Amino acid sequence: MELRQIKYFIEVARREHVTEASEALHVAQSAVSRQIANLEAELGVDLFIREGRQVKLTPIGKIFLARMEKAVNVINDAVQIVDEYIEPEKGMIHIGFPTSLSTYVLPKALSFFRDEYPEAKFELYQGSYTELIESVVSGKINIALLGPVPKSHKKVKSTILFTEDLVALLPKNHFLANRVSIKLTELQNESFVLFPEGYVLRDLIVRGCSERGFKPKVSFVGQDVDAIKGLVSAGLGVTLVPEVTLVDALPRETVRVRVTDPKLTRSVGAIIPTDRELLPTEKLFLEFIKKYFMRLEEFQN
């Protein structure tokens, strides 16, 4: 079994088309087909079901793909470790993040890191909470910033960087808009704008409402923080958002109000795999952001 065969197999599996895979690989279609046939002959199983020019993975092919993707990630990491061993400050960092950390937390951390290590490079991956954890576990990335950090997950280790409040975002003409703070129960008759079901921020808000004896009435659902803020700005409901998402500016026609009783918070931190070592440059970045947020918290206090 050759690495070239594995790479050809993965490309065909992802595209489900031999011709498209060969074009992406910049090799002849016949060469790709031959290497796939050799691989299947060596393994003694069919990895694909042929449907003309289209192909689909067999059940064993799907299992083989998952294992080989992890194997290739490990090989790529090993090559990168060698490249970064001498000069880690010039290496590549693959990092994932959710939308709620994309407008302030991550850009600020990257900016300060690049000030100190200007030759470091980044590949950024945006995803949902579950997608980011799965990406770290599978080896697609080695670091992800998340909020809240997972408390008990066997395959990732968590480091809390800071804790922040969730605040109410209300339309400017809302009857509670002039208040300094409100109780969560004062929103029980309001229409909420929230993330879709299954999103961790929605779960946090719903759980907080439930603890105060009501279920939020969800009138609109937004896929990201900007969409949710836009719906509130249009007067279509109220929401709770992490305070950090409002650091730079409030959306037009909205106000921010502190929420008490209960005070809802979320932890924000980094997750890394338990079964793999970070690459040299990634280690450098993780230690940097730990110190950065520690100094930031000391300054704020």
N, C-alpha and C positions, 0 to 999 in steps of 0.2 A: 504494500500500500504506500503510495507516494503522496507527499503534501500537495503536489500539483493536481492529482486526482481529487483530493478532498476539496480543494478550492473550486475546481470545476463543478463538482457535485453540489456544493453549497450554492453556487451562482445559479445553476439550473433549477435547483429546488426553490430558490427564492423567486425566480422569474416564471417558473413553470413553462419555460419555452427555450428550446435548445438554441435556436437562431439568435434570440435576443441575448441569451447568456454568452454566446460566442462573440457577439458584437461588443458586449461590455468587457469581455476578457481580451479582446483584440487578437483572437486566434480563429483558425478555420473551424467551421461547424463540424466538419468531419473529425477534426482532432478532438473536439469536446465529446462527440458521440463515442469515439473510440475509447477515450479514457474512462468514460462512464461505464461502457461495456466491460472493459478490463476490470474495473473496480467491482462490478456486480459478479463477474466470473470468479474473482478472487474471494469474495465474501460468500458466494454460493446462494445469493438471494436476489430477487428483483427489487430494486430500490424505487423504480418508477413504473407507473402504468402509462403506456404510450397511447395517445389519442391524436393521431396525425402529427402535426408539428407541436402540439401541446403535450405536456407531460404532467402527471400528478404523482405525488409521493404515495407509495404503498404504506400500510401501517408500520412495517418494520423500517421503511425509509424515513418516516417521521421521527422515530426513535433515534435512528442513526444520525439524522440531521441535528437534533438537539445536542447529542453527545459531541459531534464533530464541530459544531459552532463553539462550544465551550473549549474544545481542544485547540482550535485555531486562535481563540482569544488568549489562551495560555501561551501559545507559541509567540504571538505578537507581543505579549507582555515581556516575554523573555528577551526578544530581540531589542525591545525598547529599553529594558534594564541595562543591557550591554551598552547601548548608545548613550544612556544617561549616567552611567557609572562614574565617568570622569568629570562631567560637567552637568550636574543635576539642575542648575539654574537655567539651562537652555532647553530643557526637555518639554514634552507634551503632557498636558493634563486634560483628561476626559472627565467632565463633571456634569451631573444632571441636576435639574432644579424644577420646581413647580412655578406656575404663573404668579403666585402670591409673593415670591421672593425675587421676581425678575426685574422689578422696577427700581429697587433701592439696595437691598441687602447684597445680592450677588454682584451687581455692577460696582458698588463701593469696594467690596472685598477684592475684586479683580483689579480695580484701579490702583489700590494701595499696594497690592502684590506686584503689579507690573512696574510701579515706581521703583521698587527695590530690586526686581528681577526682570528687566526690560526685554530679555531675550526668551523668556518663557512663552510657550504657546498653549492655546486652549481650544478644545472642541467641546461645544456646549450642547446638551441634550435636554429639551423641555419635555416634561411628561406629567402624568397624574401621579398621585401618591403611590398607588399600587404598581404602576409601570416603572417608577424609579427604583423601588425596592427590588422588583424582578430583574431590572437591568443590572443592578449591583450584584445580585445573586448569580446571574448567568455569566457575568464577566464582560458584558457590553461596556460597562463603565465601572470604575473602582470607587468613585466618590459621588455622593448625591447630597444636596442640601434639602432638608425636609422640615416641615412643621405640621403637627408635632412629631418628634422623633419616636420611633417604635420603642416600646418599653421592654418587650420580650420577643425577640425574633432570633431563632437559633443560627441563622445564616448571615446576620449582619450585626456589627457593633456600632453603638450610637455614642456620639459626643454632643452634649447640649452646649450650644454657643450662647444663647440668651433666652429669656422668657419674655413674652409680650402679652399685652391685653388685647382682647377683642372689644371694639367700640361700635356703637350704633352709628350708622350712616342714614340720615333722614333727609327727605326733601326740605328745601329751605322754608316752605310755607307750612310745614307740619306743626301741629299744635304743641308738640314737645320740643320744637327746634330751639327755643330760647332757654332751655334748661341747661344747667352745668352738668348734671348727672341725672340718670333715670334708673328706676328699677326695671328688671327684665319683664316683670308682670305687667308693666304699663304698655307693653307692646302686644299683649295677648290677643287683642282684637284687630291688629293691623295685618295688612297683606305683606308677606315677606317675599324678597327676591333672594334665592339661594342657589348654591351649586346643585348639580343633579344628585340623585340618590346614590349612595356608595362613596361619595367624596368625603374625605375625612373632616373637612371644615364644616360641611353640612351636618355630619354626625355630631360634631362638637356643639353646634348651635342647638340642634334638636334635643340633645341630651340635657343641655342647660335649661331649655324651656320646660322639658319634662320634669326636671327637679323642682320647678316652680309651679307645677300642676297644670300645664297647658301644652298643647301641640300647635306649633306655628302653622298658620294658614299660608301655604306657598302658592302664590299667584303666577310667578314667573321664575324660570330657571335659566341661569347663565353658565356657560362653559368655563369662563375665566373671570378674574377679578374686574378687569376693565369693562366687560360686558355687564356685570352686575352693577358696578358703579354707574354706568350709563343708564340703566333702567331706573335706578333710584333718582338720578339727576332729572329724568323725564317725569318724575312724580308717580311712578307706577308701583311703588312699594317702599318698604324699609329693609334694612339688612344689618348684619353684624359682620365686620371685617377685621382682619388683623391690623393693629395700629400702624405697623410698618408700611402698609400699602398706601397710607395717606400722608407719608412723611413729606414728600415733595410739594404736594398741592391737593386741595380738595376738588372734586369734580364740580363743575358749575351747578349752581342752584341746589347745593347740598350743604349740610352741616354735620359736624362730628360731635357726638355726645358720649360721655363716659357712662358705662353701665355698671351698676352695683347690685348686690343682692340677687343673684350671685355675681361675683366678679369673674368673668370668663377669661382664661389665659390659655396660651399654647406655648410649648417649648419649641425652639427652632435649633436645629443642629445638623451635624454631618453624620452620614452612615458610610461604613466601609465593610468589605466582606470579612467574614471570620476565617475563611479557608485559604486566603491569598494574601501575600504581602503587597503593600502599595509599591508602585514604581517610585524611584528616587525623587523625581520632581513632584509627584503627588504627595509624598511624605513631607516635602518641604512646604507645599501649599497648605496641607492640613495643620501643621505646627504653626504656620504663619497666621491662619485665620483663628486658631484658638487664642493666640496671644493678642490678635487684633481686637476681638470681641471682649476679651478680658480687660484690656486697656480702655475700651469704649465704655464698658460698664462702670469701671472705676471712675472715669471722668464724669459720667452722668450722675453718679452718686456723690 
